[in-house]
Amino acid sequence: MNVRAQLALALLAGLALNANASVITLQVATTSPAAQANAAAYKLAVDAALANPAAYKGSKSVAVYDNLTVKSYFGSISNYAFESTINFGVTAAQAGTWNFRTGVDFGFGGALFVDGVALGYNTHDMWWANNYSAANGSLQGALNLAAGNHVLKVYGLEACCDGGQQAQFKAANAAGYKTFASNDTLNAVPEPVSIATFGLGAGALALVRRRRRKSA
């Protein structure tokens, strides 16, 4: 196998190893929870709590957004602000109106955003109980998405109890909802190392071509 072919294979292998589908991250901080007036107020309240070094409990990666509890990742905490971030990709074939829903346990309500757009909020004591039809149990909304990378965020304020949560999507023209997971079928969102690998591989291939021109 010639050098060019070897470099091309190495490049593809690097991209495959470092690609992922949905990337799910949780952040939690202690706070004095209170119901907020609107979606933007929930975002501000949670962001303020997370920005406080004395209150911040850290960031955790999650494989599957199903039966998710704060105590599973951060230990038992009372009176906290919760933020989950899901980075996901949309192919050209998937572009269109997407539906989102997340079952939550937020004693003082919460909000759902996609790409910075508020899709819904609820100021009540929210408890999902594994039923998307439950009153005050979930945050739901829809948004038209173009091909590319997108970000879903869930903000919530809780005092105690920490029930299981779930987040799902229904892609454009899809038959039903699917749960966000690191191995879901969404378009891969390359990690920074993948981009770096691509740049190194492309540079190496260019160098090989220049050397061959000089020796010709």
SULPE-V876714 format. One record per residue. OMEGA is omega as a letter, one per 20 degrees, with the letter a starting at -180 (none if undefined). D_CENTER is the distance of its C-alpha to the mean C-alpha in whole Angstrom. Layout:
BEGIN
OMEGA:D_CENTER ; OMEGA:D_CENTER
END
This chain:
BEGIN
a:41 ; a:41 ; a:39 ; r:37 ; r:36 ; r:35 ; r:33 ; r:31 ; r:30 ; r:29 ; a:26 ; r:25 ; r:25 ; r:23 ; a:20 ; a:20 ; a:20 ; r:17 ; r:15 ; r:12 ; r:10 ; r:6 ; a:5 ; a:4 ; r:6 ; r:9 ; a:12 ; r:15 ; r:18 ; a:22 ; r:23 ; a:26 ; r:24 ; r:25 ; a:24 ; a:23 ; a:25 ; a:22 ; a:18 ; r:19 ; r:21 ; r:18 ; a:16 ; a:19 ; r:20 ; r:16 ; r:16 ; r:20 ; a:20 ; a:17 ; a:19 ; a:22 ; a:23 ; a:25 ; a:23 ; a:19 ; r:19 ; a:16 ; a:13 ; r:12 ; a:10 ; a:9 ; a:11 ; a:11 ; a:9 ; a:13 ; a:16 ; r:14 ; r:16 ; a:16 ; r:19 ; a:18 ; a:16 ; a:18 ; a:21 ; r:23 ; r:22 ; r:24 ; a:23 ; r:20 ; a:17 ; r:14 ; r:10 ; r:7 ; r:4 ; r:1 ; a:4 ; a:6 ; r:10 ; r:13 ; r:16 ; a:20 ; a:21 ; a:18 ; a:18 ; a:19 ; r:18 ; r:15 ; a:15 ; r:12 ; r:13 ; r:12 ; a:15 ; r:15 ; a:18 ; a:19 ; a:22 ; r:22 ; a:20 ; a:17 ; r:15 ; r:12 ; r:11 ; a:10 ; r:11 ; r:13 ; r:15 ; r:15 ; r:15 ; r:17 ; a:18 ; a:21 ; a:23 ; r:24 ; a:24 ; r:21 ; a:21 ; a:20 ; r:22 ; a:21 ; a:22 ; r:20 ; a:24 ; r:24 ; r:25 ; a:23 ; a:20 ; r:17 ; a:15 ; r:16 ; a:16 ; r:16 ; r:16 ; a:17 ; r:15 ; r:17 ; a:16 ; a:14 ; a:11 ; a:8 ; r:6 ; r:6 ; r:7 ; r:9 ; r:12 ; r:15 ; a:19 ; r:20 ; a:24 ; r:24 ; r:24 ; r:20 ; a:20 ; a:17 ; r:14 ; r:12 ; a:10 ; r:11 ; r:11 ; a:15 ; r:15 ; r:18 ; r:21 ; a:20 ; a:22 ; a:19 ; r:16 ; a:14 ; r:12 ; r:8 ; a:9 ; r:9 ; r:13 ; a:12 ; r:14 ; r:12 ; a:13 ; r:12 ; a:11 ; r:13 ; r:13 ; a:16 ; r:18 ; r:18 ; r:19 ; r:22 ; r:23 ; a:24 ; r:26 ; a:28 ; r:29 ; r:30 ; r:32 ; r:33 ; r:34 ; r:36 ; r:38 ; a:39 ; r:40 ; r:42 ; a:44 ; r:45 ; a:46 ; a:48 ; a:50 ; none:51
END
